[in-house]
């Protein structure tokens, strides 16, 4: 993966970058409007099989419900990804040989952290939750409205993507999962010498971050400001499904979506090239 711009190089150096004013107003507006409708009407808690899924996460402590739909029910999100997000990423990166960057869709989530009750999400790495080898991921985060520190903006520990994978944890309690042998991310990375970056942004901006970089988001302590956003995760290198023998439930990581087995190349209709 090669950088073709200053922002691309910042991503490679720091593990994260903010691309401002790159999101089309019409596309993000349509995606946000359709989300409001689906948030009111969607009840399905079963993952679609053999096609890309979209998860709806309500980040309120104690909530155990995740709802799902496919892109056939949410085509506005697909249009935003294909017409806007993917071209922007490829403006800043290529494959090592200079060809257009390989982008394989791994996951789509819409996050909702409501005012007053939206909870803090602890420090974590995305890649540690996905047993792939190599585990080279690029994540995108786009808000549906302006996000500030008080409404739960993302915070990153720069350059932490250059280290090893850390423990998977409960994102609310910071307790490591059972059988987890990897070290926890420090509670205060800044005290360990890492520079932090707060990502206040609006609905025309897009964060790109490496799957290894440490990040968290604070609670939404505002009285009336929504904090909703679309997250897209891509695999940028051919990978094998490689669960750890002692990793809790890792061998079943993708059972709900496909028939991929440990040792298989990570591919299939649930995880298309885009």
C-alpha positions as CSV (number, residue, x, y, z in Angstrom):
1,X,0.0,0.0,0.0
2,X,1.6,3.2,-1.2
3,X,0.6,6.8,-0.4
4,X,0.1,9.1,-3.3
5,X,-0.6,12.3,-1.3
6,X,0.4,14.2,1.9
7,X,-2.6,12.9,3.7
8,X,-1.9,9.4,2.6
9,X,1.6,9.6,4.0
10,X,0.2,11.0,7.2
11,X,-2.0,7.9,7.5
12,X,1.0,5.6,6.9
13,X,3.1,7.6,9.5
14,X,0.5,8.1,12.2
15,X,-2.1,5.3,11.6
16,X,-4.8,7.8,11.0
17,X,-5.7,10.9,8.9
18,X,-8.7,13.2,8.5
19,X,-9.8,14.1,5.0
20,X,-11.9,17.2,5.1
21,X,-14.6,18.3,2.7
22,X,-14.5,15.1,0.7
23,X,-18.0,13.8,1.3
24,X,-20.8,14.7,-1.1
25,X,-23.6,16.6,0.6
26,X,-26.4,14.8,-1.4
27,X,-25.0,11.3,-0.8
28,X,-24.5,11.8,3.0
29,X,-27.8,13.5,3.3
30,X,-29.6,10.6,1.6
31,X,-27.7,8.1,3.8
32,X,-28.6,10.0,7.0
33,X,-32.3,10.4,6.1
34,X,-32.6,6.7,5.3
35,X,-30.9,5.8,8.5
36,X,-33.6,7.7,10.4
37,X,-36.2,5.6,8.7
38,X,-34.5,2.3,9.3
39,X,-33.7,3.2,12.9
40,X,-37.5,3.6,13.5
41,X,-38.6,0.5,11.6
42,X,-35.8,-2.1,11.6
43,X,-36.3,-5.0,13.9
44,X,-34.2,-7.8,12.4
45,X,-31.5,-9.2,14.8
46,X,-30.4,-12.0,12.4
47,X,-27.4,-11.5,10.2
48,X,-28.0,-11.7,6.5
49,X,-26.0,-14.7,4.9
50,X,-23.9,-14.6,1.8
51,X,-24.2,-10.9,1.3
52,X,-22.7,-7.8,2.9
53,X,-24.4,-6.9,6.2
54,X,-25.0,-3.6,7.9
55,X,-25.0,-3.6,11.7
56,X,-26.9,-1.0,13.7
57,X,-25.2,-0.4,17.0
58,X,-26.7,1.7,19.8
59,X,-23.9,2.7,22.0
60,X,-25.7,2.9,25.3
61,X,-24.3,0.9,28.3
62,X,-26.4,-2.2,28.9
63,X,-27.7,-2.4,25.4
64,X,-27.4,-6.0,24.1
65,X,-29.4,-5.6,20.8
66,X,-27.7,-5.3,17.4
67,X,-30.0,-5.0,14.4
68,X,-29.0,-5.9,10.9
69,X,-30.0,-5.3,7.3
70,X,-28.4,-5.8,3.8
71,X,-27.4,-3.1,1.3
72,X,-30.5,-4.0,-0.6
73,X,-32.5,-2.4,2.2
74,X,-30.0,0.5,2.5
75,X,-28.9,1.3,-1.1
76,X,-28.1,4.9,-0.1
77,X,-25.2,3.6,2.0
78,X,-23.9,1.5,-0.9
79,X,-24.1,4.6,-3.2
80,X,-22.1,6.6,-0.7
81,X,-19.4,3.9,-0.5
82,X,-19.1,3.2,-4.2
83,X,-19.6,6.7,-5.6
84,X,-17.7,8.7,-3.0
85,X,-15.7,6.8,-0.3
86,X,-13.9,4.3,-2.6
87,X,-12.8,7.0,-5.1
88,X,-11.5,9.2,-2.3
89,X,-9.5,6.4,-0.7
90,X,-8.0,5.6,-4.1
91,X,-7.0,9.2,-4.6
92,X,-4.6,8.8,-1.7
93,X,-3.3,5.3,-2.0
94,X,-2.4,2.6,-4.5
95,X,-1.2,-1.0,-4.3
96,X,2.5,-1.5,-4.0
97,X,2.8,-1.9,-7.7
98,X,0.9,1.3,-8.5
99,X,-2.4,-0.3,-9.5
100,X,-5.7,0.9,-7.9
101,X,-5.8,-0.1,-4.2
102,X,-7.4,-3.4,-3.5
103,X,-10.5,-2.8,-1.3
104,X,-12.5,-5.8,0.0
105,X,-15.5,-4.9,2.1
106,X,-15.2,-6.5,5.6
107,X,-17.8,-4.8,7.7
108,X,-20.3,-2.0,7.7
109,X,-21.7,-0.5,11.0
110,X,-23.8,2.5,11.7
111,X,-23.0,3.8,15.2
112,X,-25.5,5.8,17.3
113,X,-24.4,7.4,20.5
114,X,-27.4,9.5,21.7
115,X,-27.2,12.7,23.8
116,X,-26.8,12.3,27.5
117,X,-26.8,8.4,27.4
118,X,-24.3,7.6,24.7
119,X,-21.5,5.7,26.4
120,X,-17.7,5.9,26.4
121,X,-16.1,3.2,24.3
122,X,-12.7,2.1,25.7
123,X,-9.4,2.0,23.9
124,X,-9.2,-0.8,21.4
125,X,-7.8,-1.9,18.0
126,X,-10.2,-3.0,15.3
127,X,-7.9,-5.6,13.8
128,X,-7.7,-7.6,17.1
129,X,-11.3,-8.6,16.7
130,X,-10.8,-10.1,13.2
131,X,-8.6,-13.2,12.9
132,X,-7.1,-12.6,9.5
133,X,-3.5,-13.1,8.3
134,X,-2.1,-10.7,7.1
135,X,-4.5,-8.4,8.9
136,X,-4.1,-5.2,6.8
137,X,-7.3,-3.2,7.2
138,X,-8.3,0.4,6.4
139,X,-11.3,1.7,8.3
140,X,-13.5,4.7,7.4
141,X,-15.7,6.8,9.7
142,X,-18.1,9.4,8.5
143,X,-20.5,11.3,10.8
144,X,-24.0,12.2,9.9
145,X,-23.7,15.5,11.8
146,X,-20.9,17.6,13.3
147,X,-19.1,15.8,16.1
148,X,-17.3,17.5,19.0
149,X,-15.4,16.3,22.0
150,X,-18.6,16.6,24.1
151,X,-20.7,14.6,21.7
152,X,-18.1,11.7,21.6
153,X,-15.5,12.5,18.9
154,X,-13.0,9.7,18.2
155,X,-9.5,10.0,19.8
156,X,-6.4,8.3,18.4
157,X,-3.0,7.4,19.8
158,X,-0.8,8.3,16.9
159,X,1.8,5.7,15.6
160,X,0.4,2.9,17.7
161,X,-0.4,1.0,14.5
162,X,3.3,0.1,14.3
163,X,3.0,-2.3,17.3
164,X,1.5,-5.7,17.9
165,X,-2.1,-6.6,18.3
166,X,-3.5,-6.1,21.8
167,X,-6.2,-7.8,23.8
168,X,-9.8,-7.9,22.7
169,X,-12.0,-6.3,25.4
170,X,-15.5,-5.5,26.3
171,X,-15.7,-1.9,24.9
172,X,-17.8,-0.7,27.9
173,X,-15.9,-2.3,30.8
174,X,-12.5,-2.7,29.3
175,X,-12.4,-6.3,30.6
176,X,-10.4,-8.7,28.4
177,X,-12.3,-11.5,26.7
178,X,-11.9,-15.0,28.2
179,X,-8.7,-16.8,27.2
180,X,-7.2,-13.6,26.0
181,X,-3.4,-13.7,26.4
182,X,-2.4,-10.5,24.6
183,X,-1.6,-7.4,26.6
184,X,-4.2,-4.7,27.3
185,X,-3.9,-1.3,25.7
186,X,-2.8,1.2,28.5
187,X,-5.6,3.1,30.1
188,X,-3.7,6.3,29.5
189,X,-1.6,6.0,26.3
190,X,-0.5,9.7,26.6
191,X,1.3,8.8,29.9
192,X,3.2,6.2,27.9
193,X,4.5,8.8,25.5
194,X,2.0,8.6,22.7
195,X,0.5,11.8,21.2
196,X,-3.2,11.8,21.1
197,X,-5.4,13.3,18.3
198,X,-9.0,14.4,18.8
199,X,-11.1,14.2,15.6
200,X,-13.7,16.9,15.7
201,X,-15.3,16.9,12.3
202,X,-18.5,17.4,10.3
203,X,-20.6,15.3,7.9
204,X,-18.4,16.4,4.9
205,X,-15.3,14.9,6.4
206,X,-13.9,11.3,6.6
207,X,-11.5,9.6,8.9
208,X,-9.2,6.9,7.6
209,X,-7.5,4.7,10.2
210,X,-5.3,1.7,10.3
211,X,-6.8,-1.5,11.8
212,X,-3.9,-1.6,14.4
213,X,-4.1,2.0,15.6
214,X,-5.5,2.5,19.2
215,X,-8.6,4.6,19.5
216,X,-11.5,5.3,21.8
217,X,-14.5,7.6,21.9
218,X,-15.9,9.5,24.9
219,X,-19.5,9.7,26.0
220,X,-22.0,12.0,24.4
221,X,-22.5,14.4,27.4
222,X,-24.5,17.0,25.3
223,X,-28.2,17.5,26.0
224,X,-29.4,17.6,22.4
225,X,-26.6,16.8,19.9
226,X,-26.8,13.5,18.0
227,X,-23.7,11.5,17.3
228,X,-24.3,9.0,14.5
229,X,-21.9,7.8,11.9
230,X,-21.1,5.2,9.2
231,X,-18.1,3.0,9.6
232,X,-16.7,1.0,6.7
233,X,-13.9,-1.5,7.0
234,X,-11.8,-2.8,4.1
235,X,-9.2,-5.5,3.8
236,X,-6.4,-4.2,1.4
237,X,-4.4,-7.4,1.0
238,X,-5.4,-11.0,0.3
239,X,-5.8,-12.7,3.7
240,X,-6.4,-16.1,5.2
241,X,-8.9,-16.8,8.0
242,X,-6.5,-17.6,10.9
243,X,-8.2,-17.8,14.3
244,X,-5.9,-18.4,17.3
245,X,-6.3,-21.9,18.9
246,X,-7.0,-20.3,22.2
247,X,-9.0,-17.3,20.9
248,X,-12.5,-17.4,22.4
249,X,-15.0,-18.0,19.6
250,X,-12.5,-16.8,16.9
251,X,-13.1,-19.9,14.8
252,X,-16.8,-18.9,14.6
253,X,-16.1,-15.3,13.8
254,X,-17.8,-15.4,10.4
255,X,-20.2,-18.3,10.8
256,X,-23.2,-16.1,10.7
257,X,-22.3,-14.6,7.3
258,X,-20.6,-17.3,5.3
259,X,-19.1,-20.9,5.3
260,X,-15.5,-19.7,5.5
261,X,-13.3,-22.1,7.6
262,X,-10.0,-21.7,9.3
263,X,-7.2,-21.8,6.8
264,X,-9.5,-20.6,3.9
265,X,-8.7,-17.5,1.8
266,X,-10.9,-14.8,3.1
267,X,-13.4,-14.3,0.3
268,X,-17.0,-14.8,-0.6
269,X,-20.2,-12.9,-1.5
270,X,-20.5,-11.5,2.0
271,X,-17.1,-9.8,1.6
272,X,-17.0,-8.4,-2.0
273,X,-14.3,-6.5,-3.8
274,X,-15.5,-2.9,-4.4
